[in-house]
Amino acid sequence: MGLFSLNISSKDISVYGYNSASSNSVAANTNTNISTFGTDIISDTQSPKEPSEMELVARDKGYKPTEIPVYFYDENKDKYFKWDETKNKFVKTGKPQLVLPNGNYIDSEGTYKKVTSRDPYKEQTIAYMDGNNLNAKGVGAQINAHYAFADFYGYKKTAKENIYIKETPVKTENGTEIKKEYVTWNSKTDSFETTNITEILSNGSYTRNGNKYYDCWGNGLTQEKYESERYGLGKKNENGLYTARMYNIELAKKDTAIKDVYNKYIEPSDPYHFFETEYKWNPDTKTFEITGKAQRYIEMANNKADGIIGDFSQGKIGDCWLLAAIEELANDPKGQEQLKDILKVDENGNATVTLKGAGKIYTITNEEIDNAIKEGRFSIGDRDVMAIEMAFERYRRELIDSKNMSRDKNSVNFTGDNGLNYTEGYELEGGYASNAIAVLTGKKTLTYSLGGFENTIRKNYGNNEEGKLDKTLLEKYINNPNNLIVVALDESSEDDHAYSFDSIEDGKVRLIDPHDTSKIKEISVDDFYRRLHQITITDLSENI
């Protein structure tokens, strides 16, 4: 099955790329270099090269050289001999199965031998096992011929056994393009044949005809699953999304928006920075799209504060109590009127925040919001919400610095329950929705809690016999559409977490989580009252 035959002729012997000739031709041209068994016949100006011992022995025995530097042929016996450098003699060998023009060959035992370029009398055994090219010494493992042919043709190996990529330059109107084909070895015809495979991924999954998808074992895949494997996105989470740390480099090549946002705001050079990018599959466009927090970063990067509260996600600060209060105001017509007084924005995206209950006004510039985004502490998604957070933080810092802070939950000067809240950058770490609404709006709130709220503004309901807040007592507030309600529920993964209350429908309580205000979270009524630790009710018609 040789790609190149061994052509031995006593009249014209090819030796290492040169042709031997008669003495007449040599005399006619003394400048011609002719090599016979390693001996150069050259002009008188050069010294003759001494033949190697291998060449001298081959000449003495009448062996003829072949295309393989260490192989010789005995015409009389019709046998092949190979020079054994360790024994310093010729040993009988079989006819090579395949000889390539570069001197590499497959010996009679099926082992691929690579002749080293530095010394043509030395060779290296290349043992191919399961498609991997491994260097080995001595006579190695048996191989299939397609490995040697692929090596000769320069075909690229793929993750799928016996399949190679053939690249052919093709001239077009726009220049030269590379045509890629997936080929496989046909052992019956000793040749490569084009397959109907149109792509093979690094994990061995592949597609046929561009519209049928398979894993490495040949089991069918959906296009969504196949594309998720292409980008290494792993499995879907419980929300049907795929997650990648930072951003997926390959996907970012198609949509540079997320990459630009990371480079501008998220400091990707920080090895301790951790941020997950979520992707969702779009069945219409057959592509992955960025969603979740990463999408909100993009929105923040491309927009300015506009005085309208949009979707957002809580950041690193534990200020769910404040964010839930903001979300509750934004979802109520009367609350929206309050926000118009609280938040005013100019054409440059600079926000003026009025904390009506505290009598304080703060201006947060667009540049300051940009810098705050880089910090990653505040909420993600809406610059207006971030401006309110920043104003509230400044207010608390002023209280702390002036030593006018209070641990009284009933006071607008409340600054937290412990010393952590007094540390710079942690002013908003922990609080109550009642304080947030009172400071923002100047309106009266009513709080029932398993903890202690006692004065004319907030009443302490305390524990009943079952250690739960009384459903019968609270229903009159919950069912009143004029009330704004923020609740704090017991969470297994953290301390009490605040939610904006939406409604009760069909035995389900609908809540809005500050971690992602674009979604409604539903829990059963029984679960709601079992986990309810605090509820704050606000009637915006009542002033403090």
C-alpha positions in Angstrom: 0.0 0.0 0.0 3.0 2.2 -0.5 2.4 5.9 -1.3 5.8 5.8 -2.9 7.4 2.7 -4.4 11.0 1.7 -3.8 12.7 2.2 -7.2 16.1 0.5 -7.3 18.2 0.8 -10.5 21.9 -0.2 -11.0 22.2 2.5 -13.7 20.7 5.4 -11.8 20.8 5.1 -8.0 19.1 7.8 -6.0 21.1 8.4 -2.9 19.9 11.0 -0.3 18.5 13.2 -3.1 21.4 13.0 -5.5 21.9 10.9 -8.7 25.2 8.9 -9.2 26.6 9.0 -12.7 29.5 7.7 -14.9 33.0 9.0 -14.7 32.6 10.7 -18.0 29.9 13.0 -16.6 32.1 13.7 -13.7 35.1 14.6 -15.9 32.8 16.8 -18.0 31.8 19.0 -15.0 34.2 19.1 -12.1 31.9 21.5 -10.2 29.1 18.9 -9.9 28.7 17.4 -6.4 27.8 13.7 -6.6 27.2 11.6 -3.5 27.6 7.8 -3.7 27.2 6.0 -0.4 28.1 9.2 1.3 31.3 9.9 -0.7 31.2 13.2 -2.4 33.0 13.6 -5.8 33.7 17.3 -6.0 36.0 19.8 -7.6 39.7 19.8 -6.8 39.2 22.7 -4.5 37.4 20.6 -1.9 38.5 17.6 0.2 36.6 14.3 -0.4 34.3 13.2 2.4 35.1 9.9 4.0 32.3 7.4 3.7 30.6 6.1 6.9 31.1 2.6 8.0 27.5 1.8 7.0 28.2 3.0 3.5 31.5 1.0 3.3 29.8 -2.2 4.4 26.9 -1.6 2.0 29.3 -1.1 -0.9 31.3 -4.2 0.0 28.1 -6.4 0.1 26.7 -4.8 -3.0 23.6 -3.4 -1.3 21.7 -0.7 -3.0 20.4 2.4 -1.1 16.7 3.2 -0.9 14.6 6.2 -0.1 15.1 5.4 3.6 18.6 6.4 4.7 19.2 3.4 6.9 17.5 0.8 4.6 19.4 -1.0 1.8 18.3 -3.6 -0.8 20.0 -6.8 -1.9 18.9 -7.3 -5.5 20.3 -10.9 -5.7 18.4 -12.1 -2.6 15.5 -9.7 -3.1 15.7 -8.8 0.6 15.9 -5.6 2.7 18.6 -4.9 5.3 18.7 -2.2 7.9 21.7 -0.7 9.5 21.8 -1.4 13.3 23.9 1.3 14.8 24.2 -0.4 18.2 25.5 -3.7 16.6 27.4 -1.8 13.9 26.1 -4.1 11.2 23.2 -4.8 8.8 20.3 -6.9 10.1 17.6 -8.5 7.9 14.3 -6.6 7.9 11.1 -6.7 6.0 9.9 -4.4 3.2 8.6 -1.1 4.5 4.8 -0.7 4.3 5.0 3.0 3.5 7.7 5.4 2.5 7.2 9.2 2.6 9.2 11.7 0.6 10.6 13.2 3.8 12.2 10.0 4.7 9.7 8.9 7.4 8.3 5.5 6.9 6.3 2.6 8.3 8.4 -0.5 8.8 7.3 -4.0 8.0 5.9 -4.4 11.5 3.6 -1.4 11.2 5.6 1.1 13.4 6.0 4.6 12.2 9.7 5.7 12.1 10.8 9.3 11.8 14.3 9.9 10.5 15.8 12.7 12.4 17.0 15.7 10.4 20.3 16.2 12.2 21.6 12.7 11.5 20.1 10.8 8.6 21.4 7.5 10.0 19.5 7.9 13.2 15.8 7.4 13.6 13.1 8.0 16.2 10.1 5.7 16.7 6.8 7.4 16.9 4.2 5.3 18.6 0.6 6.4 18.0 -1.8 5.2 20.6 -5.5 6.3 20.6 -4.7 9.2 18.3 -2.0 10.7 20.5 1.5 11.4 19.2 3.9 10.0 21.8 7.7 9.9 21.5 9.1 6.4 22.3 12.4 4.7 21.8 12.9 1.4 20.1 10.4 -0.6 18.2 7.0 0.8 19.3 3.4 0.0 19.1 1.5 -1.0 16.0 -0.3 1.8 14.2 -2.9 2.4 11.6 -1.7 3.8 8.3 -3.9 6.9 8.5 -1.7 8.5 11.2 1.3 8.4 8.8 -0.7 9.6 5.8 -2.3 12.4 7.9 1.2 13.4 9.1 2.4 13.5 5.5 -0.5 15.5 4.1 -0.5 17.9 7.1 -4.1 17.1 8.1 -5.1 18.2 11.6 -6.2 15.7 14.1 -9.6 16.3 15.8 -11.1 15.1 19.0 -12.9 12.3 17.1 -10.9 9.2 16.3 -9.9 8.7 12.7 -11.3 12.1 11.6 -9.0 14.8 10.3 -9.4 18.4 9.1 -8.2 19.0 5.5 -7.5 22.6 4.7 -7.4 23.7 1.1 -6.6 27.3 -0.1 -9.3 28.4 -2.6 -9.1 31.6 -4.6 -12.2 33.8 -4.5 -13.1 37.3 -5.6 -12.0 38.6 -2.2 -8.7 36.8 -2.3 -7.7 33.4 -0.9 -9.9 31.6 1.6 -9.3 28.3 3.4 -11.8 25.6 2.7 -12.1 23.1 5.6 -13.3 19.5 5.1 -13.5 16.7 7.6 -12.0 13.6 6.1 -11.6 10.0 7.3 -9.3 7.1 6.3 -10.8 4.4 4.1 -8.6 1.3 4.8 -10.0 -0.5 1.7 -8.9 2.1 -0.8 -5.9 3.4 1.3 -7.1 6.9 0.9 -8.9 9.7 2.7 -12.6 10.4 2.0 -14.6 13.5 2.7 -17.3 13.0 5.4 -20.6 14.8 5.9 -19.3 16.0 9.3 -19.3 19.8 9.4 -17.8 20.4 12.8 -16.2 18.6 15.7 -15.9 20.3 19.1 -12.9 19.8 21.4 -14.9 17.3 23.6 -15.6 15.1 20.5 -19.2 16.2 20.0 -20.0 16.8 16.4 -22.6 17.9 13.8 -23.5 16.3 10.5 -24.7 18.4 7.6 -24.8 21.4 9.9 -28.2 20.5 11.5 -27.8 17.2 13.2 -25.9 17.1 16.5 -24.3 14.2 18.4 -22.1 13.7 21.4 -18.7 11.9 21.2 -20.5 8.5 21.4 -22.9 9.2 18.6 -25.9 10.0 20.8 -28.2 12.7 19.5 -28.1 16.2 21.1 -30.2 19.3 20.9 -28.6 22.3 19.3 -28.9 24.1 22.6 -26.9 21.4 24.3 -24.4 21.2 21.5 -23.8 25.0 21.6 -23.5 25.0 25.4 -20.7 22.4 25.0 -19.0 24.5 22.4 -18.6 27.4 24.9 -18.1 25.2 27.9 -21.1 26.5 29.8 -21.9 23.3 31.6 -25.3 22.5 32.8 -28.4 24.6 33.2 -29.2 25.9 36.7 -32.6 25.8 38.3 -33.6 28.9 36.4 -32.7 27.4 33.1 -29.6 29.6 32.7 -26.0 28.8 32.0 -23.3 30.3 34.2 -19.7 31.3 33.5 -17.2 33.0 35.7 -16.4 36.5 34.5 -17.5 36.3 30.8 -17.1 33.6 28.2 -14.2 34.7 26.0 -15.7 33.0 22.8 -19.1 34.5 23.4 -17.6 37.9 24.1 -16.1 37.9 20.6 -19.6 37.9 19.2 -21.0 40.4 21.7 -18.2 42.8 23.0 -20.6 44.7 25.2 -20.0 42.5 28.3 -16.3 42.5 27.7 -16.3 46.3 27.5 -18.3 46.5 30.7 -15.9 44.2 32.6 -12.9 46.2 31.3 -14.4 49.5 32.4 -16.2 48.7 35.6 -15.4 45.3 37.1 -11.5 45.3 37.2 -11.0 41.9 35.6 -7.3 42.1 36.5 -8.2 41.6 40.1 -7.7 37.9 40.8 -10.0 38.0 43.8 -12.9 39.5 42.0 -15.7 37.0 41.4 -18.6 37.7 39.3 -20.8 35.2 37.4 -22.2 35.9 34.0 -25.5 34.2 33.2 -26.5 33.2 29.6 -29.9 32.1 28.4 -30.6 30.2 25.1 -32.7 32.0 22.6 -34.5 29.3 20.5 -35.4 31.8 17.8 -31.9 33.2 17.1 -30.2 29.9 18.1 -27.7 31.8 20.2 -26.8 32.5 23.8 -27.7 35.9 25.2 -26.4 37.6 28.4 -28.9 38.0 31.1 -29.1 38.6 34.9 -26.6 40.9 36.7 -24.2 41.0 33.7 -27.0 42.4 31.5 -27.7 45.0 34.1 -24.1 46.0 34.1 -24.4 46.6 30.4 -27.6 48.6 30.8 -25.9 50.8 33.5 -22.8 51.3 31.3 -24.9 52.5 28.3 -27.5 54.6 30.1 -27.7 57.5 32.6 -29.9 58.1 35.5 -33.4 59.1 34.3 -35.5 59.5 37.4 -37.4 56.2 36.7 -36.7 53.1 38.8 -36.1 50.0 36.7 -35.1 46.5 37.4 -32.0 46.0 39.6 -30.1 43.4 41.6 -28.7 43.8 45.1 -25.0 44.2 45.3 -22.5 43.3 48.0 -24.0 45.5 50.7 -26.6 44.0 52.9 -29.1 46.7 52.3 -32.1 44.6 51.2 -34.2 46.6 53.7 -33.6 49.8 51.7 -33.9 48.2 48.3 -37.1 46.5 49.1 -38.5 49.8 50.3 -37.5 51.5 47.1 -39.0 48.7 45.0 -42.3 48.9 47.0 -42.5 52.7 46.3 -41.8 52.2 42.6 -44.6 49.6 42.3 -47.3 51.8 43.8 -48.9 54.9 42.1 -48.7 56.9 45.3 -45.2 55.7 45.9 -44.2 56.8 42.4 -45.4 60.3 43.2 -43.2 60.2 46.3 -40.2 59.2 44.2 -40.7 62.2 42.0 -40.0 64.4 45.0 -37.2 62.2 46.3 -35.3 61.8 43.0 -34.6 64.5 40.4 -32.1 64.0 37.5 -30.6 66.4 35.0 -29.8 65.8 31.3 -26.2 64.7 32.2 -27.3 62.0 34.5 -26.5 63.8 37.8 -29.1 62.9 40.5 -30.4 65.1 43.3 -31.8 62.9 46.2 -34.0 64.4 48.8 -34.3 62.4 52.0 -37.6 64.0 53.1 -37.8 62.4 56.6 -34.3 63.6 57.5 -34.5 66.9 55.7 -31.3 66.2 53.8 -30.5 66.8 50.1 -27.5 65.2 48.3 -26.3 65.5 44.7 -24.8 62.4 43.2 -22.9 63.1 39.9 -22.9 60.8 36.9 -19.1 60.4 37.4 -19.6 59.4 41.0 -22.1 56.7 39.9 -19.5 55.4 37.4 -16.9 55.1 40.2 -19.4 53.4 42.5 -20.2 50.8 39.8 -16.5 49.9 39.8 -16.6 49.4 43.6 -19.3 46.7 43.1 -20.8 47.4 46.5 -24.1 48.9 45.5 -27.0 47.5 43.5 -26.6 46.6 39.8 -28.9 47.6 37.0 -30.4 51.1 37.6 -28.4 54.2 38.2 -31.3 55.9 40.0 -31.5 53.2 42.6 -27.7 53.4 43.1 -27.9 57.2 43.6 -30.5 56.7 46.3 -28.3 54.1 48.0 -25.3 56.5 47.8 -27.3 59.4 49.3 -28.6 57.2 52.1 -25.0 56.0 52.9 -23.8 59.6 53.0 -26.6 60.5 55.4 -25.6 57.6 57.7 -21.9 58.6 57.5 -22.8 62.1 58.6 -24.7 60.8 61.6 -21.8 58.6 62.6 -19.1 61.3 62.1 -21.2 63.8 64.1 -21.9 61.2 66.7 -25.6 61.8 66.2 -26.3 58.2 65.4 -28.9 56.1 67.2 -29.5 52.5 67.7 -33.2 53.2 68.3 -35.1 51.4 65.5 -37.8 54.1 65.9 -35.5 57.0 65.1 -34.7 58.4 61.6 -31.2 58.7 63.0 -30.9 54.9 63.3 -27.5 53.7 62.0 -27.6 50.0 62.7 -27.5 47.4 65.5 -23.7 46.9 65.8 -20.3 48.4 65.2 -19.9 47.0 61.7 -22.4 49.6 60.5 -20.1 52.4 61.7 -17.2 51.2 59.5 -16.7 53.2 56.3 -18.3 51.3 53.4 -20.6 49.3 55.7 -23.0 52.1 56.7 -25.9 50.4 55.0 -25.1 46.9 56.2 -28.3 46.0 58.1 -31.4 48.0 58.7 -35.2 48.1 58.7 -37.7 48.9 56.0 -39.5 51.2 58.5 -36.4 53.3 58.8 -35.9 53.4 55.0 -39.4 54.6 54.3 -39.4 57.1 57.1 -36.2 58.7 56.0 -37.1 58.6 52.2 -40.7 59.8 52.5 -41.3 61.3 56.0 -44.3 59.1 56.3 -45.6 57.1 59.2 -45.0 53.3 59.3 -46.4 50.5 61.4 -44.2 47.4 62.1 -45.1 44.1 63.6 -42.1 42.0 64.5 -40.8 39.1 66.5 -38.3 41.7 67.8 -38.9 45.0 69.6 -40.6 48.0 68.1 -42.3 50.1 70.7 -43.6 53.7 70.3 -46.5 55.5 68.7 -45.1 55.0 65.3 -44.3 51.3 65.5 -46.0 48.9 67.7 -44.5 45.7 69.1 -46.7 42.8 68.4 -44.2 40.2 69.7 -44.5 36.4 69.7 -47.8 34.5 70.0 -47.9 31.0 71.5 -46.7 29.4 68.2 -43.9 31.8 67.7 -45.4 33.3 64.6 -47.0 36.5 63.7 -50.8 36.4 63.8 -52.3 35.8 60.3 -55.7 37.0 61.3 -54.3 40.3 62.7 -52.2 41.0 59.6 -54.7 40.1 56.9 -56.6 43.4 57.3 -53.3 45.2 56.4 -52.2 42.9 53.7 -55.6 42.9 51.9 -55.8 46.8 52.0 -54.5 48.0 48.5 -53.7 51.4 49.9 -50.9 50.0 52.1 -47.3 49.6 51.0 -45.9 46.4 52.6 -42.3 45.3 53.1 -41.7 41.9 54.8 -38.6 40.2 56.3 -38.6 36.4 56.0 -36.4 33.8 57.7 -33.8 32.5 55.1 -31.8 29.4 55.5 -28.8 31.0 53.7 -28.7 34.3 55.5 -30.3 36.4 58.3 -33.8 37.8 57.7 -34.1 39.0 54.1 -36.4 41.8 53.0 -38.9 41.6 50.2 -41.3 44.0 48.5 -44.8 42.6 48.9 -46.8 42.3 45.6 -50.0 40.4 46.2 -51.7 37.2 47.3 -53.3 35.1 44.5 -54.6 31.6 44.5 -53.1 30.7 47.8 -49.7 32.0 46.8 -47.9 35.1 48.2 -46.2 37.0 45.5 -43.0 38.8 46.5 -40.2 40.8 44.7 -36.7 40.0 45.8 -34.1 42.8 45.8 -31.6 40.2 44.4 -33.5 40.3 41.1 -36.5 42.6 40.9 -37.4 41.5 37.3 -38.9 38.3 38.7 -41.9 37.5 41.0 -41.2 34.9 43.7 -44.1 32.8 44.8 -44.5 30.9 48.1 -47.5 29.3 49.8 -49.4 31.3 52.4 -48.6 28.8 55.1 -44.8 29.1 54.2 -45.1 32.9 54.2 -46.5 33.1 57.7 -44.2 30.4 59.0 -41.1 32.4 57.9 -42.5 35.9 58.5 -40.3 37.7 61.1 -41.3 41.3 60.4 -43.8 43.2 58.4 -43.8 47.0 57.8 -47.0 48.7 56.7 -47.1 52.2 55.3 -50.2 54.3 54.5 -48.7 57.2 52.5 -51.6 59.4 53.4 -50.3 59.6 57.0 -47.3 61.8 58.0 -45.0 61.1 60.9 
